[in-house]
Amino acid sequence: MLPPMRTLAQDEALRFAERTDIIWHQRWELAPGVFTPGVSDVAFLLDKAGVPADLTGLSVLDIGTTNGGLAFEAERRGAGRVVALDIFDPSWFAFDALAALLECTVEFRKTSTYELTSTLAGETFDIVLFLGVLYHLRHPLLALDNVRAVTGGTCYLETAVSDWELAPELRDRPLTSFYRRDELAGDSSNWFSPTVAAFEAWTASAGFDTEVIDAWPAEAPGRAMIKATPTAGPAEWEGLSYEKPVRATVDH
């Protein structure tokens, strides 16, 4: 059994959360009542996905960890092994400082979504968290193929979707918006935004059984969450396409 993560005193947690030298992307509860000041709410995403409150003994992979809030919360919930991935050094979002502060056992690997199989040497995980990453990737289908290869149990996927941009009669179609520069939220790292229908179709094509958990806001979604489990045998696309299944090593 892993040692428990260190519980911080409120004043210690508050001093850390108030640090201005850290790029805070995630809002996560460091100590009771003390939250980091990021915009991506870890509790909201995990609750929306329905990730179990008890992860005792399970292996968890967090892709695109940034500050590490999802990974640290998985360990806090009892996961037996947690691996966190990001393309940036662990110091960029203060992952290393947070890990040291919490005295946690989360393993960090600097890698891209396109290098999952080589980085993880074929290992699969009981739970894979792929939240808020897909729309930042220039090769989303390749990314989903690689995510499927490391999912041994359940994958939770969340992304920006483009239903809100479209006329109501188009929102049920598997369409995708492409942003050449910074047209989505003024962020030049945002490339694609599928409709909810396209998001589900992409995930199914990559070899998952899919369940759309939620898309919000309901009247014209801008975000969506899918729960997915790998299908038996080859992925759907492999039986339809002349392309050979490959694992690319390009950076994103």
DOZA-783234 format. One record per residue (C-alpha): x, y, z; residue number from 1. Coordinates in nm, 2 decimals. Example, Ala and Ser with C-alpha at 12.3 -4.5 7.8 and 13.67 -1.06 7.14 Angstrom:
u / v / w / seq
1.23 / -0.45 / 0.78 / 1
1.37 / -0.11 / 0.71 / 2
END
This chain:
u / v / w / seq
0.00 / 0.00 / 0.00 / 1
0.13 / 0.35 / -0.09 / 2
0.19 / 0.60 / 0.19 / 3
-0.10 / 0.85 / 0.22 / 4
-0.05 / 1.19 / 0.06 / 5
0.05 / 1.46 / 0.30 / 6
-0.24 / 1.67 / 0.43 / 7
-0.15 / 2.04 / 0.43 / 8
-0.23 / 2.29 / 0.69 / 9
-0.46 / 2.57 / 0.56 / 10
-0.20 / 2.85 / 0.61 / 11
0.07 / 2.65 / 0.43 / 12
-0.17 / 2.57 / 0.14 / 13
-0.28 / 2.93 / 0.12 / 14
0.08 / 3.06 / 0.10 / 15
0.15 / 2.82 / -0.19 / 16
-0.17 / 2.90 / -0.37 / 17
-0.09 / 3.27 / -0.36 / 18
0.24 / 3.23 / -0.53 / 19
0.26 / 3.45 / -0.84 / 20
0.55 / 3.28 / -1.00 / 21
0.34 / 2.98 / -1.09 / 22
0.13 / 2.94 / -1.41 / 23
-0.20 / 2.83 / -1.25 / 24
-0.42 / 2.65 / -1.50 / 25
-0.62 / 2.43 / -1.27 / 26
-0.84 / 2.50 / -0.97 / 27
-0.79 / 2.23 / -0.72 / 28
-0.84 / 2.20 / -0.35 / 29
-0.49 / 2.19 / -0.19 / 30
-0.63 / 2.18 / 0.17 / 31
-0.99 / 2.21 / 0.30 / 32
-1.12 / 2.54 / 0.18 / 33
-0.80 / 2.64 / 0.00 / 34
-0.80 / 2.63 / -0.38 / 35
-0.54 / 2.70 / -0.65 / 36
-0.65 / 2.99 / -0.87 / 37
-0.67 / 2.82 / -1.21 / 38
-0.97 / 2.83 / -1.45 / 39
-0.99 / 2.45 / -1.51 / 40
-1.20 / 2.31 / -1.22 / 41
-1.07 / 1.97 / -1.13 / 42
-1.36 / 1.88 / -0.90 / 43
-1.62 / 1.99 / -1.16 / 44
-1.45 / 1.78 / -1.43 / 45
-1.42 / 1.47 / -1.22 / 46
-1.78 / 1.50 / -1.09 / 47
-1.90 / 1.56 / -1.45 / 48
-1.72 / 1.25 / -1.57 / 49
-1.84 / 1.04 / -1.28 / 50
-1.49 / 0.93 / -1.18 / 51
-1.53 / 0.71 / -0.87 / 52
-1.45 / 0.87 / -0.54 / 53
-1.28 / 0.55 / -0.44 / 54
-0.99 / 0.45 / -0.68 / 55
-0.83 / 0.21 / -0.43 / 56
-0.57 / 0.00 / -0.61 / 57
-0.64 / 0.12 / -0.96 / 58
-0.39 / 0.25 / -1.20 / 59
-0.46 / 0.60 / -1.34 / 60
-0.30 / 0.79 / -1.64 / 61
-0.35 / 1.17 / -1.66 / 62
-0.26 / 1.30 / -2.01 / 63
-0.19 / 1.67 / -2.02 / 64
-0.15 / 1.71 / -1.65 / 65
-0.03 / 2.08 / -1.63 / 66
-0.04 / 2.16 / -1.25 / 67
-0.11 / 1.80 / -1.18 / 68
-0.45 / 1.85 / -1.00 / 69
-0.62 / 1.55 / -1.16 / 70
-0.33 / 1.32 / -1.10 / 71
-0.29 / 1.44 / -0.73 / 72
-0.66 / 1.40 / -0.68 / 73
-0.64 / 1.04 / -0.82 / 74
-0.38 / 0.96 / -0.56 / 75
-0.58 / 1.12 / -0.29 / 76
-0.87 / 0.90 / -0.39 / 77
-0.65 / 0.59 / -0.33 / 78
-0.52 / 0.50 / -0.67 / 79
-0.24 / 0.24 / -0.65 / 80
-0.04 / 0.40 / -0.93 / 81
-0.07 / 0.74 / -1.10 / 82
0.13 / 0.85 / -1.40 / 83
0.11 / 1.21 / -1.52 / 84
0.21 / 1.32 / -1.87 / 85
0.28 / 1.66 / -2.02 / 86
0.49 / 1.81 / -2.31 / 87
0.64 / 2.07 / -2.07 / 88
0.90 / 2.02 / -1.81 / 89
0.75 / 1.94 / -1.46 / 90
0.87 / 2.28 / -1.34 / 91
0.67 / 2.47 / -1.61 / 92
0.34 / 2.44 / -1.43 / 93
0.50 / 2.38 / -1.09 / 94
0.41 / 2.01 / -1.10 / 95
0.74 / 1.92 / -0.93 / 96
0.69 / 2.18 / -0.66 / 97
0.34 / 2.06 / -0.59 / 98
0.45 / 1.70 / -0.58 / 99
0.72 / 1.78 / -0.33 / 100
0.48 / 1.98 / -0.12 / 101
0.23 / 1.70 / -0.11 / 102
0.49 / 1.43 / -0.07 / 103
0.30 / 1.23 / -0.33 / 104
0.41 / 0.93 / -0.54 / 105
0.27 / 1.04 / -0.88 / 106
0.51 / 0.96 / -1.16 / 107
0.58 / 1.23 / -1.41 / 108
0.68 / 1.17 / -1.78 / 109
0.76 / 1.44 / -2.03 / 110
0.60 / 1.32 / -2.35 / 111
0.34 / 1.39 / -2.61 / 112
0.01 / 1.21 / -2.68 / 113
0.17 / 1.09 / -3.00 / 114
0.44 / 0.90 / -2.81 / 115
0.22 / 0.73 / -2.55 / 116
0.29 / 0.37 / -2.66 / 117
0.67 / 0.41 / -2.67 / 118
0.69 / 0.62 / -2.35 / 119
0.47 / 0.37 / -2.16 / 120
0.62 / 0.06 / -2.32 / 121
0.28 / -0.09 / -2.40 / 122
0.14 / -0.05 / -2.05 / 123
-0.23 / 0.00 / -2.01 / 124
-0.42 / 0.18 / -1.73 / 125
-0.75 / 0.11 / -1.55 / 126
-0.85 / 0.48 / -1.58 / 127
-0.73 / 0.72 / -1.84 / 128
-0.80 / 1.09 / -1.80 / 129
-0.79 / 1.29 / -2.13 / 130
-0.95 / 1.61 / -2.03 / 131
-0.91 / 1.94 / -2.21 / 132
-0.64 / 1.82 / -2.44 / 133
-0.79 / 1.71 / -2.77 / 134
-0.87 / 2.05 / -2.92 / 135
-0.51 / 2.15 / -2.87 / 136
-0.38 / 1.88 / -3.10 / 137
-0.31 / 1.91 / -3.48 / 138
-0.37 / 1.54 / -3.52 / 139
-0.67 / 1.45 / -3.31 / 140
-0.75 / 1.11 / -3.46 / 141
-0.39 / 0.99 / -3.42 / 142
-0.41 / 1.10 / -3.06 / 143
-0.73 / 0.91 / -3.00 / 144
-0.57 / 0.60 / -3.16 / 145
-0.28 / 0.63 / -2.91 / 146
-0.51 / 0.69 / -2.62 / 147
-0.70 / 0.38 / -2.70 / 148
-0.38 / 0.18 / -2.70 / 149
-0.31 / 0.27 / -2.34 / 150
-0.66 / 0.23 / -2.20 / 151
-0.71 / -0.10 / -2.02 / 152
-1.04 / -0.01 / -1.86 / 153
-1.22 / 0.33 / -1.89 / 154
-1.12 / 0.65 / -2.06 / 155
-1.28 / 0.98 / -1.98 / 156
-1.25 / 1.23 / -2.26 / 157
-1.35 / 1.60 / -2.25 / 158
-1.30 / 1.87 / -2.51 / 159
-1.42 / 2.19 / -2.66 / 160
-1.70 / 2.13 / -2.91 / 161
-1.84 / 2.36 / -3.18 / 162
-2.22 / 2.31 / -3.16 / 163
-2.25 / 2.67 / -3.02 / 164
-2.10 / 2.81 / -3.34 / 165
-2.34 / 2.64 / -3.58 / 166
-2.69 / 2.69 / -3.69 / 167
-2.93 / 2.46 / -3.50 / 168
-3.00 / 2.24 / -3.80 / 169
-2.63 / 2.16 / -3.83 / 170
-2.56 / 2.06 / -3.47 / 171
-2.65 / 1.70 / -3.50 / 172
-2.40 / 1.64 / -3.79 / 173
-2.04 / 1.51 / -3.74 / 174
-1.88 / 1.84 / -3.84 / 175
-1.55 / 2.00 / -3.72 / 176
-1.43 / 2.36 / -3.70 / 177
-1.07 / 2.43 / -3.78 / 178
-0.89 / 2.73 / -3.63 / 179
-0.59 / 2.83 / -3.84 / 180
-0.46 / 3.09 / -3.59 / 181
-0.62 / 3.20 / -3.26 / 182
-0.99 / 3.22 / -3.36 / 183
-1.10 / 3.00 / -3.07 / 184
-1.07 / 3.19 / -2.74 / 185
-0.77 / 3.39 / -2.87 / 186
-0.55 / 3.09 / -2.82 / 187
-0.32 / 2.98 / -3.11 / 188
-0.28 / 2.63 / -2.96 / 189
-0.65 / 2.55 / -3.03 / 190
-0.68 / 2.37 / -3.36 / 191
-1.00 / 2.17 / -3.39 / 192
-1.34 / 2.18 / -3.23 / 193
-1.58 / 1.90 / -3.33 / 194
-1.95 / 1.89 / -3.28 / 195
-2.07 / 1.65 / -3.01 / 196
-2.17 / 1.41 / -3.29 / 197
-1.82 / 1.43 / -3.44 / 198
-1.65 / 1.39 / -3.11 / 199
-1.85 / 1.07 / -3.05 / 200
-1.78 / 0.95 / -3.40 / 201
-1.41 / 1.01 / -3.37 / 202
-1.39 / 0.82 / -3.04 / 203
-1.59 / 0.53 / -3.18 / 204
-1.38 / 0.52 / -3.50 / 205
-1.07 / 0.50 / -3.28 / 206
-1.20 / 0.17 / -3.12 / 207
-1.41 / 0.27 / -2.82 / 208
-1.76 / 0.20 / -2.71 / 209
-1.88 / 0.54 / -2.62 / 210
-2.13 / 0.71 / -2.39 / 211
-2.18 / 1.09 / -2.41 / 212
-2.20 / 1.18 / -2.04 / 213
-2.29 / 1.54 / -2.09 / 214
-2.26 / 1.84 / -2.33 / 215
-2.29 / 2.19 / -2.19 / 216
-2.45 / 2.43 / -2.20 / 217
-2.74 / 2.22 / -2.31 / 218
-2.89 / 2.46 / -2.56 / 219
-2.57 / 2.51 / -2.76 / 220
-2.28 / 2.30 / -2.63 / 221
-1.93 / 2.44 / -2.61 / 222
-1.79 / 2.15 / -2.41 / 223
-1.86 / 1.78 / -2.40 / 224
-1.76 / 1.47 / -2.19 / 225
-1.75 / 1.11 / -2.32 / 226
-1.69 / 0.79 / -2.12 / 227
-1.53 / 0.53 / -2.34 / 228
-1.41 / 0.17 / -2.31 / 229
-1.20 / -0.01 / -2.57 / 230
-1.38 / -0.25 / -2.81 / 231
-1.26 / -0.60 / -2.86 / 232
-1.02 / -0.66 / -3.14 / 233
-0.89 / -0.40 / -3.39 / 234
-1.02 / -0.05 / -3.39 / 235
-1.31 / 0.02 / -3.62 / 236
-1.10 / 0.24 / -3.86 / 237
-0.85 / -0.04 / -3.91 / 238
-1.11 / -0.25 / -4.09 / 239
-1.21 / 0.03 / -4.31 / 240
-0.90 / 0.22 / -4.41 / 241
-0.60 / 0.13 / -4.63 / 242
-0.37 / 0.31 / -4.38 / 243
-0.15 / 0.10 / -4.17 / 244
-0.18 / 0.14 / -3.79 / 245
0.13 / 0.33 / -3.69 / 246
0.26 / 0.51 / -3.38 / 247
0.39 / 0.85 / -3.47 / 248
0.67 / 1.02 / -3.28 / 249
0.60 / 1.38 / -3.38 / 250
0.56 / 1.65 / -3.12 / 251
0.24 / 1.84 / -3.06 / 252
END
